[in-house]
Amino acid sequence: MSVITIQCRLVASEDTRRYLWQLMAEKNTPLINELLEQVRMHPDMEEWLKKGKLPNGVIKPLCDSLSTQERFVNQPKRFYKSAIEVVEYIYKSWLALQKERQQKIDKKEHWLNMLKSDVELEQESNFSLKIIRAKAIKILPQYIAKVEEIHKQNITNKNVNKRKKSKNNNYTLFDILFKAYDQAKIPLNRCAIAYVLKNNCQVSEEEEDPNRYALRRSKKLKEIERLKEQLKSRIPSGRDLTGQEWLQSLLVATTNVPESENQFKIWQKHLLQNPSSIPFPVQFTSNEDLIWSKNEKGRICVSFSGKEFNNPSFEIYCDNKQIHWFQRFLEDQSIKRNNKDQHSSSLFTLRSGRIAWQHNEGNDLPWNIHRLTLYCSVDTRLWTIEGTQEFRQEKVDEITQKLADIEKKESLNKNQQIYVKRLNSTLTKIDTTYPRPNQNLYQGKTSILIGVSLGLEKPATIAIVDCPTNKVLAYRSVKQLLGDNYKLLNRQRQQQQRNSHERHKAQKSNTQIKLSESELGKHIDNLLAQAIITLAKTYQAGSIVLPTMKNVREGIQSEIEARAVKRCPNYKEGQQQYAKQYRQSIHRWSYNRLIECIQSQAAKANISIEQGPQPIRGSPQEKARDLAIAAYHFRQNKS
């Protein structure tokens, strides 16, 4: 990952801030709210839910028809385009998430149906466990040979198309065994395959621990239960800046009796949520939508392209660590402008921007209370000559492929012809590079990977692995990574417990309180990320493998709930109390924040990032090791 996000505060006169607030809060956000509602009511919504995707071009016609209404008129073109992009992003993400949840439920239920105790396998097959093991030992090599055969085909068939390759590459021993289990008609064969799958594709000679099996099954049931609850999540809705929806919910809750406990929880959830006071952000997907300049005080300023904006200009206020990025944005644009468009904006260090209001407390007018912030996405490779050349080559290959695909078409319409002309123009200009400093790019050994596992009691554990030999070069715990700063982790834990106690007291007295230990958490994340990057350079690691967050938090929550069920069977309140106490006794961590911090530090050091699902079983060290090895083999099969 080479793209990072930086931010700065935008400062301008009160009239300018009021003008922008009114556009975003009174025009653009209501437009987005209406678009979200119209998509929700669309007659094809059920079909989109089944497919898990939103077709292209659905939102624009809806926006075009709404843009003529009096309440949505007189917005800059960029605002209409941003509204379309925001709604598309929200619904595409939501539909994809719903589809993914349903697929997870299907897979987990399939696995649960197959997951039987040794006693149940004996009953189903009418054979002893000894015979089941013997059958498993006999058939397992056959399936291992099939996996090896597929891998050999992938290596020899390197010229097949990528789509075909990816299907074969995803075929692992687990996949083959699952398929064989579904196809097996003889009970003994089915039970032998189930026994192998249950024991992590191995034949175990150890006696099964009934308690461990029960915990494993309970954990899977909890995962399915939680996913089904998540599948019922409400459809995306807009931002209630006026508070009218909250007042309506209050009216309904005070004048009606809930029909069920579930309905009561929904009403309670709506009432406990404070109405949003911040309008939707405005996206600038083109790096030429932002116009950079310097004012008479020598401060960098930004304005927005388009006559509809009346050219408001904002001064940039940012940290000294980030000012060099904004100086680069100004330099890139000035060079292109002064050389009569001989350069291409494709090589601008800035990739895209977004303006948003940050929430703040106060009694003044909203444009005086809240802070206007600009978020900029930058590609760190474009800071140096070496990185720019790498980026340029990728861009050339991409444009060449697009032109080749278009040439296959018999005839082109007017828009396609304009598009081809623009691509050819970019291809010509992209050879003219911008002045960049020299900096030797980091070159690590592709065979050495650093795996990072995330867990309940230990926020991060790493394993440095020489993957071709599966040899672990070093393990590092959180304590070893932080060194003398490890005491900060205990301090944050104490802050969490103290704040939790204060929040509990505030809830009992029905008062509001704002407490946070996030700044200390961010500092610890930075220390952990820096330590991981230092180790990567020391061992010349080719990349860092991070777990995908899709399964980590779900697995952690399910594990806590399964522990609670085991500790307090058939006692729901006791389970909830135990789970709460257990969470308080361990470190609660923002895993997403930690991952983003590692990604950002790695991008600056030009160390590549890979991601994969974190193993479910094993110690933190084993999970980190297996994560790295799995990523390496996936990469080998893909190449």
Buried (B, 14 or more C-beta within 10 A) or exposed (E): BBBBBBBBBBBBEEEBBBBBBBBBBEBBBBBBBBBBBBBEEBEEBEEBBEEBEBEEEBBBEBBEEBBEEEEBEEBBEBBBBBBBBBBBEBBBEBBEBBBEBBEBBEEBBEBBEBBBBBEEBBEBBEBEBEBBBEBBEEBBEEBBEBBEEBBEEBEEEEEEEEEEBEEBBEBBBEEBBBEBBEEBEEEBBBBBBBBBBBBEBEBBEEEBEEEEBBBBBBBBBBBBEBBEEBEEEEBBEBBBBEEEBBEEBBEEBEEEEBEEEEEEEBBEEBBEEEBBBBBBBBBBBBBEBBBBEEEEEEEBBBBBBBEBBEEBBBBBBBEEEBBEBBBBBBBBBEBBEEEEEEBBBBBBBBBBBBBBBEEEEEEEEBBBBBBBBBBBBBBBBBBBBBBBBBBBEEBBEEBEEBBEEBEEEEEEEEEEEEBBEEBEEBBEBBEEEBEBEEEEEBEBEBBBBBBBBBBBEBBBBBBBBBBEEEEBBEBBBBEBBBEEBBEBBEBBBEBBEEBBEEEEEBEEEEEEEEEEBEEBBBEBBBBBBBBBBEBBEEBEBBBBBBBEBBBBEBBBBBBBBBBBBBBBEEEEEBBEBBBEEBBEEBBBBBBEBBBBBBBBBBBBBBBBBBBBEBBBEBEBBBBBBBBBBBBBBBBBBEE
